[in-house]
Every structure is written in C-alpha cells, then in structure tokens.
Amino acid sequence: MAAVAAVIEALAPILLLLVLVPFVPRLRSRIEVVFITALLLMGVAAWATYVQAGGSQNYFLWYPLAAAAVVGAAAVVALAEDGALRARVLRVAGPILAVLIAVAVVNNPHAFGIADPMPRGNRLELFIGSFVGAVTFSGSVIAFGKLAGLGKKFRLFSSAPVVFPGQHPLNLILALVMIGFGTAFFLAEGKAWTAFAAMLAIAFALGVLIIIPIGGADMPVVISMLNSYSGWAAAGIGFSLNNTMLIIAGSLVGSSGAILSYIMCKAMNRSFISVIMGGFGAAEGAVAAGGEQKTVRSGSADDAAFLMANAESVVIVPGYGLAVARAQHAVKEMAQKLIAKGVSVRYAIHPVAGRMPGHMNVLLAEAEVPYEQVFEMEDINGELGTTDVVLVLGANDVVNPLAHEKGSAIYGMFIIEANKARTVLVNKCSMVVGYVGLDNPLFYMDKTMMVFGDAKKVVEDMVKALD
C-alpha cells in the first residue's frame, strides 16, 4: 500500500494538470487554475494518506471524505457555467479536509505512522492546522451565505455588517480560551479528546464571529483571506503527517490567497486589519436614505445602441449585474458588432468588481473575450477622459465618484473613473444602492443615461438594434 501511495503522489500533479488542460482556455485565469490545481492536489494527497494508512482503520474519516468528493464533483460539474459558485464550492473543500484528517490522526496516530501518545511537535502542528481549518470552514459558510443573498432570510448572512456590543472583546476571550484548550491538548499525555473537541468547537464559533461583522463591500478580500487560511491549514496538517503533497498544495493555496488579499486591499485602498476588524456595507435591497428627490435620464436599449454605434471609442465596465444575468456572451457579441462598424471597444476591469477576486476576468474569459481588449483599472483610467461612451453593466460602487470626496464611507477607494467619459450609459435593474449602501452621483449626471432591465435582455436588445 505504501508503494501505491508513493506512485500516486508522484503521478498526481501530472495527471491533474492533464485533466485541467481542457478547462484552461475557458478559465483564462491563472490564479483560479492555481487554486483548482492545489485544492485537487490536497484531495489526492488525503486519499494517498488513507491508502498508506491501511484504509480500514479510519472509516469514519474516509466515508465523509468520499461523500464530500462525490458531492463536490457533482456540484462543480453542475455549476460549471458559474465561476463564482464554482469557487465557493472549492473554497470549502480545503479547511474541512484538514479538520477531518486531524480528527483521524488524534483518533489513531499509528495508522498515520505517528507514535501513540503523539510527540509534542505533532500535537502542535495538529492544533494549528485543525483550528485554522475550523475557523476557515465556518467562516466560508458565512461568506457563502452573504454571497448567495441569504441575508434576506437569515440575519447572520446579511451583507451588511452584523455587529453587537462587546463583539471584539468576546472574540478575544474566545481566542484565548481556544488557545488554552489547545495548550491542554499539547501538554496532555493521552489523546485529550475533551480539550481537542472543545478547541475545535470554539474555533468553529470564532469563524462565524470573525466574518459576520465584515460588510459585503469587503467580501472579495474575505474570500482571498479564507482561501489563504485553508491552504495554511492543510499545510499544517501536512507537516504533522509528513505528507509532501499536502504541504506543497496547501502552501500554493495559502500563498496565492495571501497575495490576492494584498491585491484586493490595495485596490480598495484599505488595510487588511481594517477589513478584519469589521467592514462597511448595506443590507441587500437597501435604498439610499436622506437627501432631496433626484431624477435620472433614462433611455432604451435602442437609444444606447445608437450612441455606441456612432462613437469612435467604447469602454465596457462589467459588474455584478452582468454576472447575475450571465450576460458575458451577449456582451461579446455586441462588442464584435461594434468593432465591425469601426468602433474601438475595450473592457475596464476593477479588481473587486463582483463578489470574488477576478470575478469579471473569469466571466469574460468564459466568453473568450480577447486578452488585448481587457484592461485593468489603473491602465485605462487615464484614457477615459477621451472616451466617447462608457457602458456600465451592473457595476455600482466601483464607479462611484464619492470615493473622491472626504467624509464618504468609500473615500480613498480606487474606482474606474467612468464619470470622466463624454457619455455614460448605465444598465441596472433598479436604483437600489450597492453593497456599500451609498447613492451614486454618476447616475444623476447630465451626461448619463440609465437603461433599466436585466443585463442579458438589455444587451441582447442592443445587439438586435445594431443589426
């Protein structure tokens, strides 16, 4: 069995890369490919560990692991057309895997080639890996609920920050108690199930309490952070089991997530600590409060198509509304028709547009939008002042000029400066505010025309009007 496990560990990276090759042209996102590869490697590493352990001694680990693999694979296939949902499913796989393996090791160290009672070093690695995995798993569940819009049914999943008096002191106390139980597990001579179970229970609770005060506007950073945590949890367990694949795959996920977290914080001009201590956001469906009644200039899809067809340059700014409507293929078709008419078409991507890092990049890649047409925010902002038409599809906060006004909740956040274009077309279903909860002055400018409706339907109507 040990020989079989060794062969699997040696061939797994090559086999997995071969499996991923057909998907790379669709995904086009190197970061996402790294995440998928690393998480799959962690699963194969766990299976190899099971084989090496003799299998039969850890049924209570293997059955849930096998069931999770089957359900997870089915979910990924079923949701293959939705990059955001696929990433949510994959993100939960790592941390719960680390916790299950840690429980199995504590239950039967001999099956994993570890002395019983376990040495102090192994106990420390299991403690770190399992509590990080537990915090990440429960935090991922809350993040999933926030992204899926479950806040309308359960306040715990509200996209607005869920706060209560004494929240941070409570988190600190629970963290200290968790460390206390972890220390008891570390110093114990036997299995110390009570200390280990108590530590895990508190870690699961901490994961919930850490994520609920973070508002929807900061969710891209949270997603990157949770990805990073899941990797480090797996790497910690890998060190305890002396499993090279878990260490390498976990390190890949952990470092990639950490890099993305830095990128997201930099894009939002916020510090990582300020995000973790509680972000800003508004409940779903909220409408900007206060201020005088404002009017907007609205038009039809035909009007918008006419303006774009007669422009020399058009910049498309995709947002969450495009993702929800699955309109990326229709947008590509519209761009092709504009290009055929001699119009210069480019896409402006904000790093935190949507609900996850690289969300818009993945959607445009799925539609096979050419790389040379896609520009990052910092590369295209300087050219928006000379752009004839900017078409904003379902984006809100990432084009809000209030980011330049002191005293605003998003002051200092970097935005795509669509307001500098000669004409701005904005597609939204309604005037409901974004996650941050601020009204957007861009929508009321004289140069702006609102086109209300589902993004896919509106863009398809534009395509028809361009014929």
C-alpha positions in Angstrom: 0.0 0.0 0.0 2.8 2.4 0.8 4.2 1.8 -2.7 0.9 2.5 -4.3 0.6 5.7 -2.3 4.1 6.8 -3.3 3.2 6.2 -7.0 0.0 8.2 -6.7 1.8 11.1 -5.0 4.4 11.1 -7.8 1.9 11.0 -10.7 -0.9 13.1 -9.2 0.5 16.5 -10.3 1.0 15.4 -13.9 -2.5 13.7 -14.1 -4.3 16.7 -12.6 -2.6 19.1 -14.9 -3.6 17.0 -17.8 -7.2 17.0 -16.6 -7.1 20.7 -16.2 -5.8 21.5 -19.7 -9.2 21.4 -21.5 -10.5 24.0 -19.0 -7.7 26.5 -19.2 -8.8 28.2 -22.4 -12.2 28.8 -20.8 -11.0 29.9 -17.4 -8.1 32.0 -18.6 -7.4 32.9 -15.0 -4.1 31.7 -13.8 -5.0 32.4 -10.2 -8.1 30.3 -10.4 -6.2 27.4 -12.2 -3.7 27.5 -9.3 -6.5 27.3 -6.7 -8.2 24.4 -8.5 -5.0 22.5 -9.0 -3.8 23.0 -5.4 -7.2 22.0 -3.9 -7.4 18.9 -6.1 -3.9 18.0 -5.1 -4.9 18.3 -1.4 -7.7 15.8 -2.1 -5.5 13.3 -3.8 -2.9 13.7 -1.0 -5.6 12.9 1.5 -6.6 9.8 -0.4 -3.0 8.7 -0.7 -2.7 9.2 3.1 -5.7 7.0 3.5 -4.3 4.3 1.3 -1.0 4.5 3.1 -2.7 4.2 6.5 -4.3 0.9 5.5 -7.8 2.3 4.9 -9.9 0.2 7.2 -8.7 1.8 10.4 -10.2 5.2 9.5 -13.7 4.6 8.1 -15.2 7.5 10.0 -12.8 9.8 8.1 -13.0 8.0 4.7 -16.8 7.9 4.4 -17.4 11.6 4.9 -14.3 12.4 2.7 -15.6 10.1 -0.1 -19.1 11.6 0.1 -17.7 15.1 0.1 -15.7 14.3 -3.0 -18.7 12.9 -4.9 -21.0 15.8 -3.9 -18.3 18.3 -4.6 -17.5 16.9 -8.0 -21.2 16.9 -8.9 -21.6 20.4 -7.7 -18.6 21.7 -9.7 -20.0 20.0 -12.9 -23.5 21.3 -12.3 -22.2 24.8 -11.6 -19.5 24.8 -14.3 -21.1 27.7 -16.0 -20.9 29.9 -12.9 -17.4 30.7 -12.0 -18.4 32.4 -8.7 -20.3 29.4 -7.4 -17.6 27.0 -8.5 -15.1 29.0 -6.5 -17.4 28.9 -3.5 -17.6 25.1 -3.6 -13.9 24.7 -4.0 -13.0 27.1 -1.2 -14.8 25.0 1.5 -13.0 21.7 0.5 -9.6 22.5 2.0 -10.4 23.5 5.6 -12.9 20.8 6.3 -10.5 18.3 4.9 -7.8 19.5 7.3 -10.1 19.1 10.2 -11.2 15.6 9.3 -7.7 14.5 8.8 -6.7 16.0 12.2 -9.5 14.1 13.9 -8.5 10.9 12.3 -4.8 11.4 13.4 -5.9 12.1 17.0 -8.1 9.0 17.0 -5.5 6.6 15.6 -1.9 8.0 15.3 -0.4 4.6 14.4 -2.4 4.5 11.2 -0.5 7.5 10.0 2.9 6.4 11.1 2.9 8.6 14.3 3.8 7.3 17.8 1.0 6.9 20.4 1.0 9.0 22.6 1.8 11.6 19.9 5.0 13.7 20.2 4.7 17.4 21.2 5.7 18.5 17.7 2.9 16.6 16.1 0.4 17.9 18.6 1.4 21.5 17.9 1.0 21.0 14.2 -2.4 19.3 14.5 -3.5 22.1 16.9 -2.6 24.9 14.4 -3.9 23.1 11.3 -7.2 22.0 12.8 -8.1 25.3 14.5 -7.2 27.3 11.4 -9.2 24.8 9.3 -12.3 25.0 11.6 -12.2 28.8 11.6 -11.9 28.9 7.8 -14.7 26.4 7.3 -17.3 28.1 9.4 -16.2 31.5 8.1 -16.6 30.2 4.5 -20.1 29.1 5.2 -21.0 32.6 6.4 -19.2 34.1 3.3 -21.2 31.8 1.1 -24.4 32.9 2.7 -23.5 36.6 2.2 -22.6 36.0 -1.4 -25.7 33.9 -2.1 -28.0 36.6 -0.7 -29.3 34.6 2.2 -29.3 37.7 4.4 -32.9 38.3 3.4 -33.9 35.1 5.3 -31.2 34.9 8.0 -29.7 38.0 9.5 -26.5 36.0 10.2 -25.8 36.1 6.4 -26.6 39.7 5.9 -24.3 41.5 3.5 -24.4 44.4 6.0 -22.0 44.1 9.0 -23.6 42.2 11.8 -22.3 43.8 15.0 -23.2 43.8 18.7 -21.7 45.5 21.8 -18.6 43.8 23.1 -18.0 41.8 19.9 -14.3 42.2 19.6 -13.6 41.6 23.4 -15.8 38.4 23.1 -13.7 37.3 20.1 -10.5 37.9 22.0 -11.8 36.0 25.1 -12.9 33.0 22.9 -9.5 33.1 21.1 -7.7 32.9 24.5 -9.9 30.1 25.7 -9.3 28.2 22.5 -5.5 28.6 22.9 -5.9 27.4 26.5 -7.6 24.2 25.3 -5.0 23.8 22.6 -2.3 24.1 25.2 -4.0 21.5 27.3 -4.1 19.2 24.2 -0.4 20.0 23.6 0.6 19.1 27.1 -1.6 16.0 27.6 -0.1 12.5 27.7 -3.2 10.7 26.3 -5.5 11.6 23.4 -7.1 14.5 25.3 -10.3 14.3 23.3 -12.1 16.8 25.6 -9.5 19.5 25.1 -9.3 18.9 21.4 -13.1 18.8 20.8 -13.5 22.0 22.9 -10.8 23.7 20.9 -12.5 22.8 17.6 -15.9 23.9 18.8 -14.6 27.3 19.8 -12.7 27.6 16.5 -15.9 26.9 14.6 -17.7 29.6 16.6 -14.9 32.1 16.0 -15.1 31.6 12.3 -18.7 32.8 12.4 -18.0 35.7 14.7 -15.0 36.9 12.7 -16.8 37.0 9.4 -20.3 38.4 10.3 -19.1 41.9 11.1 -17.4 42.2 7.7 -19.6 44.0 5.2 -20.4 43.0 1.7 -18.1 45.6 0.2 -15.1 43.8 1.7 -16.2 40.3 0.7 -13.6 40.0 -2.1 -10.8 40.4 0.5 -12.5 38.0 2.8 -12.7 35.3 0.1 -9.0 35.7 -0.6 -8.2 35.6 3.1 -10.3 32.4 3.6 -8.6 30.8 0.6 -5.3 31.6 2.2 -6.3 30.2 5.6 -7.5 26.9 4.0 -4.1 26.4 2.4 -2.2 27.1 5.6 -4.5 24.7 7.5 -3.7 21.9 5.0 0.0 22.7 5.1 0.0 22.4 8.9 -1.6 19.0 8.8 0.8 18.0 6.0 3.8 18.8 8.3 2.2 16.6 11.0 1.7 13.7 8.7 5.0 14.3 6.8 2.9 14.4 3.6 4.8 16.3 0.9 1.7 16.8 -1.3 -0.4 18.4 1.4 2.5 20.7 2.3 3.1 21.8 -1.3 -0.6 22.1 -2.3 -1.5 23.9 1.0 1.4 26.3 0.5 0.2 27.0 -3.0 -3.3 27.9 -1.8 -2.1 29.8 1.2 0.4 31.9 -0.7 -1.9 32.6 -3.6 -4.7 33.7 -1.2 -2.3 35.9 0.7 -1.1 37.6 -2.5 -4.7 38.1 -3.6 -5.7 39.5 -0.2 -2.9 42.1 -0.6 -4.0 42.9 -4.1 -7.6 43.4 -3.1 -6.8 45.6 -0.1 -4.5 47.7 -2.3 -7.3 48.0 -4.9 -9.7 49.2 -2.2 -7.1 51.4 -0.5 -7.9 49.7 2.8 -5.6 48.0 5.3 -6.0 44.3 6.0 -6.6 44.9 9.7 -9.4 47.4 9.0 -11.2 44.7 6.9 -10.8 42.0 9.6 -12.0 44.3 12.3 -15.3 44.9 10.5 -16.0 46.3 7.1 -18.7 48.6 5.7 -21.8 47.6 3.7 -25.5 47.9 3.5 -28.3 45.3 3.6 -29.4 43.8 0.3 -32.2 45.8 -1.3 -31.4 49.0 0.6 -32.1 52.3 -1.0 -30.1 55.4 -0.3 -31.6 57.4 2.5 -31.8 61.1 3.0 -31.2 63.9 0.6 -33.5 65.5 -1.9 -35.5 63.6 -4.5 -33.3 63.2 -7.6 -34.3 62.4 -11.2 -32.4 60.4 -13.7 -32.4 60.4 -17.5 -33.4 57.0 -18.8 -33.5 55.6 -22.3 -34.0 52.3 -24.2 -31.6 49.7 -25.4 -32.1 51.1 -29.0 -31.0 54.6 -27.8 -27.9 53.1 -26.2 -27.1 51.1 -29.3 -27.4 54.2 -31.4 -25.0 56.2 -29.2 -22.4 53.4 -29.2 -22.7 52.7 -33.0 -21.9 56.4 -33.7 -19.0 56.6 -31.2 -15.3 56.2 -32.0 -14.5 54.5 -28.7 -16.5 52.5 -26.2 -15.3 51.2 -22.9 -17.4 48.5 -21.2 -17.3 48.2 -17.3 -18.7 44.8 -16.2 -20.1 44.4 -12.7 -22.1 42.0 -10.5 -25.3 42.7 -12.5 -23.6 41.2 -15.6 -22.6 38.1 -13.5 -26.1 37.5 -12.2 -27.6 37.8 -15.7 -24.9 35.7 -17.3 -24.6 38.3 -20.0 -21.0 37.9 -20.9 -21.6 36.1 -24.1 -24.2 38.6 -25.3 -21.7 41.4 -24.4 -19.0 39.8 -26.5 -21.4 39.6 -29.5 -22.3 43.2 -29.0 -18.6 44.2 -28.9 -18.0 42.2 -32.1 -20.8 44.1 -34.0 -19.4 47.4 -32.7 -15.9 46.5 -33.9 -17.3 45.6 -37.3 -18.7 49.1 -37.5 -15.2 50.6 -36.8 -15.7 51.3 -33.1 -12.8 50.8 -30.7 -14.1 48.5 -27.9 -12.3 47.8 -24.6 -13.2 46.4 -21.2 -12.3 48.1 -17.9 -11.9 45.6 -15.0 -11.9 46.7 -11.4 -10.1 44.2 -9.1 -13.0 43.9 -6.7 -15.9 44.1 -9.1 -18.4 41.3 -8.4 -18.3 39.1 -5.4 -14.9 37.5 -5.6 -11.3 38.2 -6.7 -11.0 38.1 -10.5 -14.8 37.5 -10.9 -15.1 39.7 -14.0 -11.9 38.3 -15.6 -13.2 34.8 -15.3 -16.6 35.7 -16.8 -15.0 37.4 -19.8 -12.6 34.5 -20.2 -15.5 32.1 -20.3 -16.9 34.2 -23.2 -13.5 34.1 -24.8 -13.1 37.8 -25.0 -9.6 38.6 -26.5 -7.0 39.5 -23.9 -5.9 42.6 -25.8 -9.4 44.1 -25.3 -9.3 43.7 -21.5 -7.6 46.4 -19.4 -7.1 46.7 -15.6 -8.4 49.8 -13.8 -5.0 51.5 -13.5 -4.2 51.0 -17.2 -7.4 52.5 -18.6 -8.4 55.3 -16.1 -6.1 57.8 -17.8 -7.8 57.3 -21.1 -11.5 57.5 -20.0 -11.4 61.3 -20.4 -11.1 60.9 -24.1 -13.5 58.0 -24.4 -16.8 58.7 -26.2 -19.0 56.2 -24.4 -18.6 54.2 -21.2 -21.1 51.4 -20.8 -21.5 50.3 -17.1 -23.2 46.9 -16.8 -24.4 46.1 -13.3 -21.5 47.9 -11.5 -22.2 50.4 -8.8 -19.6 51.0 -6.0 -16.6 50.5 -8.3 -17.7 53.6 -10.4 -18.9 55.8 -7.6 -17.3 59.3 -7.7 -18.0 59.6 -3.9 -14.7 57.8 -3.5 -13.0 61.1 -4.2 -15.0 63.0 -1.5 -13.7 63.3 2.0 -16.1 62.1 4.6 -17.6 59.4 2.3 -17.6 55.8 3.5 -15.6 54.8 0.5 -13.2 57.8 0.5 -9.8 56.8 -0.9 -11.1 53.6 -2.6 -9.8 53.4 -6.2 -12.5 53.4 -8.8 -13.0 53.2 -12.5 -13.5 56.9 -13.4 -16.4 56.4 -15.8 -17.6 59.9 -14.9 -14.8 61.4 -17.0 -16.2 60.0 -20.3 -18.1 62.1 -22.7 -21.2 59.9 -22.4 -22.1 57.3 -19.7 -24.6 54.5 -20.2 -25.6 52.6 -17.1 -27.5 49.4 -17.0 -29.2 48.5 -13.7 -32.4 46.6 -12.7 -33.3 49.5 -10.4 -31.9 52.4 -8.4 -31.1 50.1 -5.4 -27.7 51.0 -4.0 -24.7 48.8 -4.0 -23.2 46.8 -1.1 -21.6 49.9 0.4 -25.0 51.5 0.8 -24.2 54.8 -0.8 -26.1 56.5 -3.6 -24.1 57.1 -6.8 -23.9 60.6 -8.2 -22.8 59.2 -11.5 -26.4 58.1 -12.2 -27.7 61.6 -11.9 -25.2 63.4 -14.2 -26.4 65.2 -17.3 -24.1 63.0 -19.4 -25.5 59.8 -18.0 -28.4 57.7 -19.5 -29.9 54.9 -17.4 -31.1 51.7 -19.2 -33.1 49.7 -16.8 -33.6 46.0 -17.1 -31.9 42.6 -16.8 -28.4 42.9 -18.2 -28.6 40.0 -20.6 -32.0 41.1 -22.0 -30.8 44.7 -22.4 -27.6 43.7 -24.2 -29.4 41.3 -26.5 -31.8 44.1 -27.4 -28.7 46.3 -28.1 -27.3 43.6 -30.4 -30.6 43.5 -32.3 -30.6 47.3 -32.7 -27.0 47.1 -34.1 -28.0 44.8 -36.9 
